[in-house]
Amino acid sequence: MAGYTDEHARAGIDAPLPKIECFENQFNHYEITISIPEYTSVCPKSGLPDFGTINIRYIPGKWCVELKSLKEYILAYRNLGIFYENAVNRILRDFVKASKPVYAVVTGEFNVRGGMKSTIEATYQPKAPAKKGK
């Protein structure tokens, strides 16, 4: 695409961000939904701000995410140049790395810009172990 570089495409993917902390889960078989309606970042191409809501739905394994650390992690996106698609996938990647959930979905619903609204969804579901043949 004219005007977009590989640098734009990779922007923000590996930038340092605050650590997502966890605490030990005390129960089994339940789902947690976290909604963060004040997500902001910066378009790496235009430098204009992006706004949206990030929703994280997960089934915890051994760990639950500590909300203050998650808030600090999300707030760090405020000045980060990153595309919507990369932000949602990065949030999922970092969330899974920190908490090792049974299942997780991150959805980003981004405000209208240029007459278009975008919704991006990324899912983590560990692969079942391969069954051994007879």
SELUM-782782 format. One record per residue (C-alpha): residue number from 1; x, y, z. Coordinates in Angstrom, 3 decimals, always signed. Layout:
<sites>
   pos         c1         c2         c3
   NUM          X          Y          Z
...
</sites>
This chain:
<sites>
   pos         c1         c2         c3
     1     +0.000     +0.000     +0.000
     2     +1.470     +3.352     -1.031
     3     +2.907     +5.399     +1.802
     4     +2.898     +2.561     +4.324
     5     +6.209     +1.003     +5.240
     6     +7.264     -2.186     +6.995
     7     +8.179     +0.070     +9.920
     8     +4.551     +1.284    +10.121
     9     +3.292     -2.307     +9.947
    10     +5.543     -3.493    +12.802
    11     +5.218     -0.362    +14.959
    12     +4.537     -1.064    +18.609
    13     +4.607     -4.851    +18.393
    14     +7.706     -5.244    +20.557
    15     +7.830     -1.895    +22.393
    16     +8.475     -2.254    +26.133
    17     +5.279     -2.056    +28.210
    18     +4.519     -2.513    +31.923
    19     +4.247     -6.072    +33.209
    20     +0.814     -7.654    +33.657
    21     +0.765     -9.157    +37.140
    22     -1.338    -12.080    +38.366
    23     -2.540    -13.699    +41.564
    24     -3.367    -17.329    +42.255
    25     -6.859    -18.399    +41.185
    26     -8.951    -19.972    +43.962
    27    -11.792    -21.482    +41.875
    28    -12.394    -23.518    +38.712
    29    -14.682    -23.375    +35.695
    30    -15.757    -19.738    +35.488
    31    -15.302    -16.839    +33.103
    32    -14.054    -13.301    +33.698
    33    -14.882    -10.352    +31.436
    34    -12.958     -7.100    +31.675
    35    -14.047     -4.009    +29.736
    36    -11.645     -1.110    +29.245
    37    -13.619     +1.734    +27.590
    38    -10.808     +4.299    +27.624
    39     -8.221     +2.661    +25.353
    40     -6.119     +5.102    +23.358
    41     -3.109     +4.747    +21.079
    42     -1.582     +6.582    +18.141
    43     -1.768     +5.692    +14.453
    44     +1.849     +4.987    +13.418
    45     +1.257     +6.473     +9.958
    46     -0.719     +9.644    +10.666
    47     +0.219    +10.290    +14.283
    48     -3.468    +10.865    +15.062
    49     -5.008     +9.427    +18.226
    50     -7.130     +6.277    +18.143
    51     -9.829     +5.596    +20.735
    52    -11.787     +2.492    +21.558
    53    -12.907     -0.142    +24.015
    54    -10.888     -3.266    +24.748
    55    -12.819     -6.264    +26.080
    56    -10.981     -9.246    +27.515
    57    -12.929    -12.426    +28.199
    58    -11.079    -15.360    +29.714
    59    -11.296    -18.559    +31.682
    60     -8.510    -18.471    +34.243
    61     -6.250    -21.425    +34.821
    62     -3.905    -21.177    +37.787
    63     -3.716    -17.365    +37.573
    64     -6.095    -14.368    +37.527
    65     -4.951    -11.028    +36.151
    66     -4.477     -8.271    +38.710
    67     -6.524     -5.310    +37.454
    68     -4.283     -2.410    +38.513
    69     -1.350     -3.843    +36.566
    70     -3.628     -4.446    +33.558
    71     -4.783     -0.818    +33.737
    72     -1.168     +0.410    +33.798
    73     -0.351     -1.891    +30.871
    74     -3.277     -0.567    +28.786
    75     -2.518     +3.071    +29.713
    76     +0.980     +2.594    +28.266
    77     -0.602     +2.333    +24.794
    78     -1.622     +6.002    +25.038
    79     +1.555     +7.272    +23.342
    80     +2.389     +4.110    +21.421
    81     +2.214     +4.112    +17.639
    82     +0.429     +0.859    +16.757
    83     -2.283     -0.268    +14.328
    84     -5.586     -1.621    +15.744
    85     -4.889     -5.131    +14.512
    86     -1.450     -5.203    +16.105
    87     -2.723     -3.762    +19.384
    88     -5.431     -6.405    +19.833
    89     -3.081     -9.266    +18.948
    90     -0.319     -7.859    +21.158
    91     -2.695     -7.471    +24.108
    92     -3.765    -11.100    +23.660
    93     -0.147    -12.269    +23.364
    94     +0.962    -10.405    +26.499
    95     -2.172    -11.397    +28.446
    96     -1.697    -15.098    +27.637
    97     +2.013    -14.970    +28.436
    98     +1.306    -13.429    +31.852
    99     -1.762    -15.409    +32.969
   100     -1.707    -18.687    +30.999
   101     -5.514    -18.867    +30.764
   102     -7.576    -21.870    +29.710
   103     -9.144    -19.667    +27.030
   104     -9.044    -15.950    +26.162
   105    -10.589    -13.549    +23.664
   106     -9.539     -9.931    +23.221
   107    -11.896     -7.692    +21.256
   108    -11.100     -4.114    +20.281
   109    -14.022     -1.918    +19.248
   110    -12.504     +1.240    +17.827
   111    -14.311     +4.552    +17.430
   112    -15.362     +5.823    +14.028
   113    -12.542     +7.372    +12.014
   114    -12.810     +8.335     +8.374
   115    -16.440     +7.192     +8.393
   116    -15.539     +3.615     +9.381
   117    -15.692     +1.688    +12.644
   118    -13.419     -1.300    +13.182
   119    -13.818     -4.289    +15.468
   120    -10.846     -6.630    +15.835
   121    -10.978     -9.957    +17.696
   122     -8.155    -12.341    +18.589
   123     -8.630    -15.702    +20.324
   124     -6.376    -17.956    +22.352
   125     -7.356    -21.568    +22.786
   126     -4.557    -24.032    +23.421
   127     -4.413    -26.897    +20.998
   128     -5.518    -30.245    +22.357
   129     -2.708    -32.779    +22.509
   130     -2.547    -34.995    +19.450
   131     -4.084    -38.433    +19.961
   132     -1.746    -41.348    +19.508
   133     -2.592    -43.763    +16.720
   134     -3.395    -47.425    +17.330
</sites>
